Amino acid sequence: GTTMIHLKTKEEVELLRENNLLVSATLAEVGRHVRPGVTTKELDALAEEFIRSHGAVPGFLGYGNPPFPATLCMSVNEYVVHGIPSGYVLKNGDIVSVDCGTVMKGFYGDSAYTFAVGEVSSEVGKLLQVTKEALYKGVAQAKAGNRIGDISAAVQSYAESNGFSVVRELVGHGLGRNMHEEPEVPNYGIRGRGPILKEGMVICIEPMINMGTKHVVFEQDGWTVCTRDRKPSAHFEFAVAITKDGPDV
């Protein structure tokens, strides 16, 4: 079937940029407070306050079915994505994926960063580094005339060549007046396949990379995703506009 991919005007790209800059600022604010002894719920409250004080509303709160109950997705260690903030106390050596969304002026922002809590093991440090690098490899392919598969293949080959695995069940996506638009942006795939990238497309590229198996489990709450072998998973996400001058993060 044909997919409806909405191309954005320059003005719409700027509204998306405004949202994504606020998401970025929110993640930085959260990052300043990530330390052993803080709960994920405390960080979530701080993010909600920060977003609202800047004239936006949280993009994730009440989203989906069942409605997501918080501002941030906070996924610790073996939790891949969509973790629900709780009384869990972060401890030295943990990693926490913080995924944040905003809505303002009719458009969404969406991005994610995985923070180290205190000192992490060298193996976990490598997982974070490789996942972040995989995102940059994907972004480099996000140019007009390329295909979605070029992004997917770049992420997958980098992660796998470093001995890590790529989650299959969750994908990146288009971003606009809705948080999830066409096209889907998988983190695995084949060069030269998939929808063609055109100027005016805005996509979220978000590698979810596991230390062990690629297989995941969906928990009973309808949201939380965990690695099947309970080994750590990392997640980084940027929103990227496709322009005639290359990727605009």
N, C-alpha and C positions, 0 to 999 in steps of 0.2 A: 504493500500500500504506500501511498505518498504521505510523507510527514509534513506537517505545517511548521516550517521554521520561520519565525518572525525576524525580519531584518530590522535593526534599529536605526533611527535617524541619529545625526550627530548630537542633537539635543537630548534624545533618550539615552544615548551612551553617557552623556554628562550626568544625567540623573542617576544612572546606575553607578557611575564613578563616585558620586556623592555618598551613596549608600555603602559602597564597598570601602571607601575611606573611613566611614564611621565604624564599620565592622572591624577594620584593621586597628583603629584607635581603641576599640573595645577590647580586642584581643591583647593589645599591648597593656592596657589597664589591668586586665585579668592576670597577665603574665607577671606584672609587678607584685602580685599578691600570692602567686603560686609558691608555696613553701611547705615543709613538713608541719603538720599540726592544724592546717586549715581544712575545712570541709568543702566538698564540691558545692553544697547548697549555699554556703557563704559567698563563694565566688560567683555563683549564679545570681544572687541578690544584688551584688555589686555591679554585675553586667547589666541587669535590668535597669537599675537606677541610672547608670551611665548613658544607656541608649535613650531612655525617656528624657533625660536632662538635655539631650542634644536634639530634641524635637522629632524623634522617630519612635516607632514601636517595635518590640521584639518580633522578628519574623517567624520564629518557631513556636512561640507560645500559642497553644490552641490549634496548631496546624495538624492536619491529618486525621486519621481514624484508627485507634482512639486518639483524641486530641492530645498533642504533646504538652506535658504539664509544666514546662519550664522555658526559660529564655535561652539557655545554652544546652547543647548536647555535650556531655562530659563523660568521656569513655576512658577508663583507667586500665592500664596494663593489657590484659587479655581481651578487654572489651574493644571492639573494632570501631563502631560508631553508634550514635543514637542513645548513648547512656543517659540515664535520668539522674540529675543532681540529687544528692541525698546527704545523710549524716556521715557518709564515709570520710574518714580523716586521712588526708594525703600523708604518705610517709616517705622518708628518704629512699631513693631508688625507684620510686614509682615513675611512670610516665602518664600524662593525661592529655588526650586529644580533646581540644576545645573547639567546637563548631558553633559558629554564631551567624545569625541572620537578622536583618533589619528590614522594615518597610517604611518608606518616606516618599512623599510626593508621587505615590502610585507605583513605585518600583522597589525591587528587592535588592538587598546585598546578602552575600553568602560566602564565607570563607572559614578556613580551619587551620589550626596550628597545634602541633603536639609538643607540650612542654615537659622537660625533665624536672623532677622534683628532687632538689638536693643533688647528690652525686649518684649517677646511674652507672651500671656496669659497662665495660667497654663494648660488649656485644650489643647491648641496648642502645648505646651511643651510636654505634654503626648503623643500626636499624633506622634511627632518626635521621642520620646524615643521608643515607641512601634513599630514603623515602622523599626527603626534601629535594635531593638531586634529581630523582625520577620525575618529580613535578616540573622542575626546570627543563628537563629533557623533553617532556610533553609540551610545555609552553613553547619551546623553540620551534615545534612543528605546527603551531597554531597560526598558520598564515594562509591568506587567500590563495586558492588553487590547490592546496593540499586537501587531504581527506581526513575524516575522524580517525580512520585506521592508522594513519601516520602518527597521530598523538598516542593512540593506544599501544602501538608496537614499540614506540620509543620508551614509554613508561615500563612496559613489561620486560623488554630486553635488558634495561638497566637494572631493574630490581632482581630479576632472575640470575643475571650474570654475577650479582653480588651474593647469591645464595639464599635469597628471600623469595617469598611467594606472593602472588597477587590474588586478592579477593575477586571472585567472579560475580557474586550476587548483587553487588551495589556498584553504581556507576555515577560519573559526573553527568552534567545536564546543561541545557540552555537556561538562561536567566533573563528575566524581564519583568513584566507586570505580574507574572507568576514566579514562584520560587523554582518550580521544576517545569521546564519547557523542553520541546524538541530542540536539538537532537540529544539522544543519550550519548554519553562519552565514556565508554568502557576503558578500563585500565589494562586491557589485554586485547590483542587483535593483530590484524595483518595490514601491512603497508598497502596503500592504494585502494583500500576498501572503505565502504561507508559513505555517508553524505559528504558532499564537497563543501569546503569552508569558503564562505563568501564574506566580503566586506559588509559590516553591519551586524554580523552574528556576534552574540555574547554568550560565552560558554563557561561553565565551571569545570575545571580540571581538578580531580581530587583522588590521587593515589591512596589506596588503603592496602598497606603492605604488611605481611605477617612474617614473624621470625621462623615459624614452623610450617605447618600445613596451610594450604590455601582455604581449607574447608571451614565454614562458619556455622554457628547455631543461632537460631532466632529464639529469644527468650519469651516466656509466657506473657510478659507485659505488653506485647505487640510492638515494641520498639527496639529493645536492646539486642545488639548483635555481638556475639562472642566467638573467639576462635575455638574450633573443636578440640584442639589439643591444649587449650588454656595457656599457650605461649603468647608473648606480647605482640601487639599490632600497633602500627603508627599510621598517621593520617595527616596530610597537608592539602589545602585547597586554596586555589586562587580563582577569581573571576577574570576572564580575559576577553577583550574585544578584538575581533578580527578586523584589521585595517589594511589599507593598501601599503602601509609602511611596516607591516609585520605585527606581531602580537603586542597588545597594549594591556599590561597587567594592571 
